Every structure is written in structure tokens, then in C-alpha cells.
Amino acid sequence: MKTKLIKMTALILLVATSILLGACANTKEDQAKIISYLDRRFGKGTYTIKQEKYHPRWFVTLNQYPDISVYYTVSHDPLSMSSPYISTNFDDVFGQLVVKDFKKTTKLGKDDIRYDTDVDYVYYARLNSIEDLKASYDRLMAFVDFMRDKYPIILEERYLHIDMSMNGLVLKGLTDDEKYVRETIVNVEKGQLNIKSYEDLYNELKPKLKTHKDKPDGFTIHADIGRIFILGSDTFEDFLYKSLDLEGVKVEDLKDLVLQPGETSPTYAFRSPDQHDTTRIFIEAKNLTDSPCKLFDATLVNVTVDGGGEIFIDPKWVKLGYDDIKDWKDPYDQLKISPPRTEAEKTEGISYKNTKILFVEKRYSKAISKVVFRYEK
């Protein structure tokens, strides 16, 4: 019995010793790996390094920044193809510090700048129009100059991005989840600092922006292709930015077309760039002003969505297919409006908010083949 106990104890001690020796070996290897990296990154003799007492983590202080300490550690993940790899809080520490110090020296007005772990730096510009962009851009460049002067080591990193998020500008082709216009202004890749000039930024944004505010009485629609559009608010030109292809005519040939007051344009057809999508959208724009205007400035008033399994009609998605009788619900019922009864309603549609809607059934099915919208205001 005593012999068995001695053998088990010896075995436990042997395993514990092996684990301890392995850990010590890993610690030495990890430290050597980190020092090798630091020598390559910052140069020998440019830093001090000290291991944390009860953790395989090393705190590093650069001679250039004696009051700043960052940590480095080696991660061992048996499931990772890149293991072991070095991890550090260098970016977080210096990123938050440069933003904090910059804000102490510079007034940003309504703007703001933040360090974000996922995307590096984001400058938040509050704009009334694109003409306000220059002041915000100049403040962002002041931040870059501050970083270059006080914390040049950040710009020496292999990768870095500074984005500008512009609140107050609206894209013609706004997607469902876009609330701000966002552009990368500064990036460092492979040691090369790249800065987008103000002129380039302005010239890229200008043609993409809506030249008018969305009308409060506009009617929001989203087919199962393209992007959201607003009947009674979006212009013909806005619709050209909905990720759709114009059929049968070139955009260039339409630029100089003029509509007289009250005149409605011919019908234009759009389809998805994806040839597998069979839905098509037909639109007409109208000059709602008292003076002649270009087709591109005319307001979207009539739309027909031909095909598709569902469609967003503010404020909900409406199912159009008839695949399962149990799940079928009349689209008028889905919008909580009565179906057309009179001949006029069957031709022109049912009034819903400030629009008339007509759901056209397929010939041999209750499924909807197309939806017709006519703006009434």
C-alpha cells in the first residue's frame, strides 16, 4: 500500500515539475520573442522591459515616452493557425492619449474625435451642408499635425486609419441602415502615409449628395432590389443612385431634358445589376414647380414594382407571394386598408396616406405580380 502511495506521489510530482519547467521554458521563449519584436520595431536600447510578477506579461516603456507604459504578451492558442502571436495594448494606450491631449489644445466646436479599437480614429463632423466641410476637414488635419509632432510613433505603425463621419449630409443612394456619410481620410499602409485632400473629398461627395431635404410628406418604399426611395420627395437623379441599372437609354442622354410646369416624364425602367433578380421598377417624375426644370430635378410621383416576393411600404414589409395558403394574407389587409371595390379603385388604386396603391394579382393566382403607386399630393 505504501509502495503504491509513493509511486502515485512521485508521478504527481513528476507531472507538476514537467508543467512548471514547461511554463518556465515558455516564459523564456515568450520574452525572447517579444524582445526580438521590440528590437525590430523600435531599435535596441530604446526601451525598458519588465515582466509582471505573477503573469506572463511584459511592461514596456519607450525612452521617447518615459511616462507611458504598455504591455506585450504572447498568446498561445492551439486552435489558431497564427499561434503563438504577440498581443499588446500599444494602439489603445497611445490612441486614447493622443485624442485626449489634442482636445486639450484644440476647440472642435460641435465636432468630436474619438479613438475606436475596431476602426482606429473617427472624426465626427456636424454639418449643415457640404459647404461646412472645410472647417471640419482643417480640424482633422490639425489632429494629424498634432499626432505627427507629439506622437510620431503612431504614424510609424504599419496600419492606421482615420475616418470622417459626416452628420448632416445625405446621400442620394442612402441605404436602409446609413445615418451618416463616412469616408476614410487618412491611412497608413506599409509605412506610407496617405491623406485624401479636401478638394478630392469635396469633389467625390458633391455629386453623391442630395441637393434637397427629404419632404415630410414623402412616402417611403423599398422593393426587393435596389435601395429605399421616397415617392413625392426623391428626384429622378436621386433614383439613379439606388444601385439599379437604367434600361433602354443612356443616363447621359437624359441630362439636358427639360419638363414644363406640371409635366410628367415618360416611363423609365430599372432593374438589378444581378441578372438573377427578375424584379423591375418603372418610374415617372413630374415637375411640381411653377418653372421649367430638368428631368433630373423632377420629383418621383409614379412607380410600378413588377415582381418580387415582398416590398416595404412604410411602415412595414408586405408579403406578395402565395407559396403557402395558410400563411397568405391579403396585402390590403396587411396595410389595414379596404381592397378596391369600385371600377375607379380597381384602376387607380386605394388611397393610403398620400399615395394610391394598387396590388395587381397574377392571372391564375392570388400572388401579386406588381404593385402600382401614384403620389397624390
C-alpha positions in Angstrom: 0.0 0.0 0.0 2.8 2.4 1.0 4.7 1.5 -2.2 1.6 2.4 -4.4 1.2 5.7 -2.5 4.9 6.6 -3.0 4.6 5.8 -6.7 1.5 8.0 -7.1 3.1 10.8 -5.3 6.2 10.5 -7.4 4.1 10.6 -10.5 2.2 13.7 -9.4 5.5 15.4 -8.6 6.9 14.5 -12.0 3.9 15.8 -13.8 3.9 19.0 -11.8 7.6 19.5 -12.4 7.1 19.0 -16.1 4.4 21.5 -16.2 6.4 24.0 -14.2 9.5 23.5 -16.4 7.4 23.8 -19.5 5.9 27.1 -18.2 9.3 28.4 -17.4 10.6 27.4 -20.9 7.5 29.1 -22.5 8.1 32.2 -20.4 11.7 32.5 -21.6 10.7 31.8 -25.2 7.9 34.4 -25.0 10.3 37.0 -23.5 12.8 36.4 -26.3 10.1 36.6 -28.9 8.9 40.0 -27.5 12.4 41.4 -27.2 13.1 40.4 -30.8 10.0 42.1 -31.9 10.7 45.3 -29.9 14.3 45.5 -31.3 13.0 45.3 -34.8 10.1 47.7 -34.2 11.8 50.4 -32.0 15.5 49.5 -32.1 17.8 48.1 -29.4 18.4 50.3 -26.3 15.3 52.4 -27.0 13.1 50.9 -24.3 13.0 49.2 -20.9 11.1 46.0 -20.3 9.9 44.3 -17.1 7.9 41.2 -16.6 4.8 41.3 -14.4 5.4 39.4 -11.2 2.6 36.8 -11.4 1.6 36.9 -15.1 3.5 36.1 -18.3 3.1 39.7 -19.5 5.8 42.3 -20.0 5.5 46.1 -19.5 7.5 48.2 -21.9 8.4 51.9 -21.6 9.9 53.7 -24.6 12.7 56.1 -23.8 10.9 58.6 -26.0 7.8 58.4 -23.8 9.1 57.7 -20.3 5.7 58.4 -18.7 3.8 55.9 -20.8 3.8 52.1 -20.2 2.3 49.5 -22.4 2.2 45.7 -22.1 3.1 42.9 -24.5 2.3 39.2 -24.2 2.5 36.1 -26.3 -0.8 34.3 -26.9 -0.8 30.6 -27.3 -4.0 29.4 -29.0 -3.8 25.7 -30.1 -6.8 26.3 -32.4 -5.2 29.3 -34.2 -3.1 28.9 -37.3 -1.1 32.0 -36.3 -0.3 30.9 -32.8 1.8 31.9 -31.0 1.4 35.6 -31.7 2.2 38.8 -29.8 -0.6 41.0 -28.5 -0.3 44.4 -26.9 -2.4 47.4 -25.8 0.0 49.8 -27.6 -2.7 51.1 -30.0 -5.3 51.6 -27.3 -2.9 53.5 -24.9 -1.4 55.8 -27.5 -4.7 56.2 -29.4 -6.7 57.4 -26.4 -3.8 59.5 -25.2 -3.3 61.5 -28.4 -7.0 62.2 -28.7 -7.1 63.3 -25.0 -4.1 65.6 -25.4 -5.4 67.1 -28.7 -8.7 68.0 -27.3 -6.9 70.0 -24.5 -5.3 72.2 -27.1 -7.9 72.5 -29.8 -11.6 73.6 -29.8 -13.7 71.4 -32.0 -16.9 73.3 -31.8 -19.8 70.8 -32.4 -17.4 68.2 -33.8 -15.7 65.4 -32.0 -12.9 62.9 -32.4 -12.6 59.5 -30.8 -10.3 56.5 -30.8 -12.1 53.3 -31.6 -10.5 49.9 -31.0 -12.1 48.5 -34.1 -11.6 51.3 -36.6 -8.8 53.4 -35.1 -9.8 57.0 -35.2 -13.1 58.6 -36.2 -13.6 62.4 -36.6 -17.3 63.2 -36.2 -18.3 66.3 -38.2 -21.6 68.1 -37.6 -22.5 69.8 -40.9 -25.5 71.8 -42.2 -24.2 71.4 -45.8 -21.2 70.3 -47.7 -20.0 74.0 -47.6 -19.3 73.5 -43.9 -16.9 70.6 -44.6 -13.8 72.7 -45.0 -13.7 73.8 -41.3 -14.1 70.2 -40.1 -11.5 69.0 -42.6 -9.0 71.6 -41.4 -9.5 70.5 -37.8 -8.9 66.9 -38.8 -5.7 67.9 -40.5 -4.7 69.8 -37.3 -5.1 66.5 -35.4 -2.8 64.7 -37.9 -0.2 67.5 -37.5 -0.5 67.2 -33.7 0.0 63.4 -33.9 2.9 63.9 -36.3 4.5 66.4 -33.8 3.7 64.9 -30.4 3.2 61.2 -31.1 5.0 60.4 -34.4 5.4 56.8 -33.3 1.7 56.3 -34.0 2.2 57.2 -37.7 5.1 54.8 -37.8 2.8 51.9 -37.2 2.2 49.6 -40.1 -1.5 50.2 -40.4 -3.7 53.2 -39.3 -7.0 54.7 -40.4 -8.7 58.0 -39.6 -12.3 58.2 -40.8 -14.6 61.2 -41.0 -18.2 60.6 -40.2 -20.3 63.5 -41.5 -23.7 64.1 -39.8 -26.0 66.4 -41.8 -25.1 65.2 -45.3 -27.5 62.8 -47.0 -26.5 60.5 -49.9 -28.8 60.2 -52.9 -28.4 56.4 -52.7 -28.7 56.1 -48.9 -29.0 52.5 -47.7 -31.5 51.4 -45.1 -29.0 51.5 -42.2 -27.0 54.6 -43.2 -27.4 57.6 -40.9 -24.1 59.3 -41.7 -21.8 59.7 -44.7 -18.4 58.2 -43.8 -15.1 58.4 -45.7 -11.5 57.3 -44.9 -9.4 60.5 -44.9 -6.0 59.2 -43.6 -4.5 55.8 -43.7 -1.0 54.4 -43.2 -0.3 51.2 -45.1 3.2 49.5 -45.1 4.7 52.7 -43.7 3.2 55.0 -46.3 1.1 57.9 -45.0 -1.8 58.7 -47.4 -4.1 61.7 -46.9 -7.1 62.5 -49.1 -7.1 66.1 -50.0 -10.0 68.4 -49.3 -10.5 69.0 -53.0 -10.7 65.3 -53.7 -13.1 64.7 -50.8 -15.4 67.6 -51.8 -15.4 66.6 -55.5 -16.2 62.9 -54.7 -19.0 63.8 -52.3 -20.7 66.7 -54.1 -22.4 64.7 -56.9 -23.5 61.9 -54.5 -25.3 64.2 -52.1 -29.0 65.1 -52.1 -29.5 68.7 -53.1 -32.7 69.0 -51.2 -34.1 67.9 -47.9 -36.5 64.9 -47.7 -40.1 66.2 -47.7 -42.0 65.2 -44.5 -45.0 64.1 -46.6 -42.9 61.8 -48.8 -43.8 58.1 -49.0 -41.0 55.5 -48.3 -40.8 52.4 -50.4 -38.3 49.6 -50.8 -38.6 46.9 -53.5 -36.7 43.6 -53.1 -34.0 45.2 -55.3 -32.1 48.5 -55.1 -32.4 50.8 -52.1 -35.1 52.8 -50.3 -36.7 55.6 -52.3 -39.2 58.3 -51.3 -42.2 59.0 -53.5 -43.0 62.7 -53.6 -39.6 63.6 -52.4 -36.7 61.9 -54.3 -35.8 63.4 -57.6 -35.2 61.4 -60.8 -31.4 62.0 -60.3 -31.7 60.6 -56.7 -33.2 57.4 -58.2 -30.1 56.9 -60.4 -28.1 56.2 -57.1 -30.3 53.3 -55.9 -27.9 50.6 -57.1 -30.1 49.9 -60.2 -29.4 49.9 -63.9 -31.4 52.1 -66.3 -32.7 50.1 -69.2 -33.0 51.1 -72.9 -31.4 54.6 -72.6 -28.2 56.1 -71.5 -28.1 58.4 -68.5 -26.0 60.9 -70.5 -28.8 61.3 -73.0 -31.3 62.4 -70.3 -29.2 65.1 -68.6 -30.5 68.0 -70.7 -34.2 67.0 -70.9 -36.5 69.7 -69.6 -40.0 69.3 -68.2 -42.5 72.1 -68.2 -44.5 73.0 -65.1 -46.9 70.2 -64.3 -45.4 67.9 -67.0 -44.8 64.2 -66.2 -41.9 62.4 -67.8 -42.0 59.3 -69.9 -41.8 56.0 -68.1 -38.2 54.7 -67.4 -37.4 51.1 -66.4 -34.8 50.0 -63.9 -33.5 46.5 -63.0 -30.9 45.0 -60.6 -27.4 44.6 -61.9 -27.7 41.0 -60.7 -29.2 39.2 -63.7 -30.8 36.6 -61.5 -33.1 39.2 -60.0 -36.2 39.5 -62.2 -37.9 42.4 -60.4 -38.2 45.6 -62.4 -39.1 49.1 -61.3 -40.8 51.6 -63.6 -40.8 55.3 -62.6 -42.2 58.6 -63.7 -41.1 62.0 -62.5 -43.1 65.2 -62.5 -42.2 68.9 -62.5 -44.0 70.1 -59.4 -42.7 73.7 -59.7 -44.0 76.8 -61.4 -41.0 77.0 -63.7 -39.4 74.6 -66.3 -36.9 72.2 -64.7 -34.6 69.5 -65.8 -35.8 65.9 -65.7 -33.0 65.2 -63.1 -34.7 67.7 -60.7 -38.2 66.5 -61.3 -40.0 64.7 -58.4 -40.7 60.9 -58.3 -44.5 60.6 -58.5 -45.5 57.3 -60.1 -43.8 53.9 -59.5 -44.7 50.4 -60.5 -42.8 47.5 -58.9 -43.1 44.4 -61.2 -42.2 41.2 -59.5 -40.6 40.3 -56.1 -41.7 38.3 -53.1 -42.1 41.2 -50.7 -42.0 45.0 -50.6 -41.5 47.6 -47.9 -44.4 50.1 -47.8 -44.0 52.5 -45.0 -44.1 51.3 -42.2 -43.9 47.6 -42.9 -42.8 44.8 -45.2 -45.7 43.4 -47.2 -45.6 39.8 -48.4 -46.6 39.4 -52.1 -46.1 35.7 -52.7 -48.7 32.9 -52.4 -46.5 29.9 -51.6 -48.4 28.7 -48.6 -52.2 29.2 -48.3 -52.0 29.0 -44.5 -49.6 32.0 -44.3 -51.3 34.0 -47.0 -52.8 37.4 -46.0 -54.3 39.8 -48.5 -51.8 42.8 -48.9 -54.6 45.3 -48.4 -55.3 43.6 -45.0 -51.6 43.7 -44.2 -51.8 47.5 -44.6 -55.2 47.6 -42.8 -57.0 49.2 -45.7 -60.0 48.0 -47.7 -59.5 46.3 -51.1 -60.7 48.2 -54.2 -64.4 47.8 -54.9 -65.4 50.4 -57.4 -64.1 50.4 -61.0 -62.2 53.6 -60.3 -60.4 52.0 -57.4 -59.7 48.9 -59.4 -58.0 51.1 -62.0 -56.3 53.8 -59.9 -55.8 52.1 -56.6 -56.8 52.7 -52.9 -55.8 55.8 -51.0 -53.2 55.1 -48.4 -51.7 58.1 -46.6 -50.8 60.5 -49.5 -50.5 57.7 -52.1 -52.8 55.5 -54.1 -51.8 51.8 -54.1 -52.9 49.0 -56.4 -51.9 45.4 -55.9 -52.3 43.6 -59.2 -52.8 39.8 -58.9 -51.3 37.2 -61.2 -53.7 35.7 -63.7 -54.2 32.3 -62.1 -53.1 33.0 -58.5 -53.7 35.4 -55.6 -50.0 36.1 -55.6 -49.2 39.7 -56.5 -47.5 40.3 -59.9 -46.9 44.1 -59.5 -47.6 47.0 -57.2 -48.6 50.4 -58.5 -48.0 53.6 -56.6 -49.4 57.1 -57.5 -48.4 60.1 -55.4 -51.5 62.2 -54.7 -50.1 65.4 -53.2 
